[in-house]
Amino acid sequence: MVSTGTAANVLSIAALTPPWGSVLCHSESHLLNDECTAPEFYTSGARFVGIGGADAKMDPAQLQKLVAQKIGDVHSCQPSVISLSQVTEVGSVYSLEEIRAITDVAKVAGLPVHMDGARFANALLALGCTPAEMTWKAGIDILSFGATKNGVMTGEAIVVFKSSFESKGIDSNKVAQELAYRRKRGGHLLSKMRVVSSQMMAYLSNDEWRRNATHANAMMALLQEGLKTVPGVKINTPAQANMLFCTLPLDMMRHLQAEGFGFYTGRWEEGVIRLVTSFQTPKAGVEAFIDSARRFSLLY
Ligand SMILES: *Cc1c(COP(=O)(O)O)cnc(C)c1O
């Protein structure tokens, strides 16, 4: 257990790359854009390389090209880890086949694969598969198992998949052992770890985590269906889980803000907003949002 998703990501990756390694991830990834050089700090300066691909999913062909480049060339960093985000940063979800297309490239190159599962439960419910099918059975070696965004106060787990690692000839016990020291060194071994662990136990009991994600995803489906019918709203990436990026006329955006709705703006092109539903989003709130947008579009 660690207390943030950033720690889960960077500790996982630091345990798998030397400082001269390169970590291949999507150019939109949280690692590259939202972790304030923690990745470089925790890995003692490894290079994080952005890979392109539609809907913030890595393109396996581009990945293949980079994985094979300059191997053994002492002048170049050496590909050492591949990291993908499930749900992605734009709200899309890799299908099991798409995950496998990435992990197949990794397998041939002998590289471990990390999954940033900050929204793991939302992706799982969207695919309707088992956790095993979305991780080790699909070639994932190590997982940042997010829980904070789906209901716990603070707490994320790092999960090391023994059989996956061993199929690549990597000793998973060594990885786990190293993680223990790295977690302490990084200041994420809490003296009252039970405060964090008890949240995770509650989260995983009685299907709480599935219930929370089911609700969040259902609210997003409702929101997306509603927004599709509002003139002027453009859906940028169809939401598959609980996050949606869309573009609104600026006046509509200001109108919604003035009515008290909260969402992120300003980090992207003008008019682009990010909408996220959660375990606690009320249905009436979603309906009010759609109504408010529609009222605006009818008036102007
Ligand atoms: C939120 C998030 C994280 C973790 O963020 P913290 O704020 O460090 O907990 C990691 N990856 C993705 C894709 C996220 O959305």
The ligand as an ORCA input file, in Angstrom:
! r2SCAN-3c Opt
* xyz 0 1
  C      -5.254     10.377    -10.593
  C      -4.357      9.578    -11.438
  C      -3.170      9.041    -10.894
  C      -2.733      9.228     -9.463
  O      -2.742     10.517     -9.008
  P      -2.415     10.936     -7.494
  O      -2.995     12.300     -7.432
  O      -0.948     10.926     -7.347
  O      -3.077      9.969     -6.573
  C      -2.384      8.270    -11.731
  N      -2.738      8.025    -12.999
  C      -3.864      8.501    -13.554
  C      -4.204      8.161    -14.951
  C      -4.716      9.297    -12.784
  O      -5.844      9.767    -13.335
*
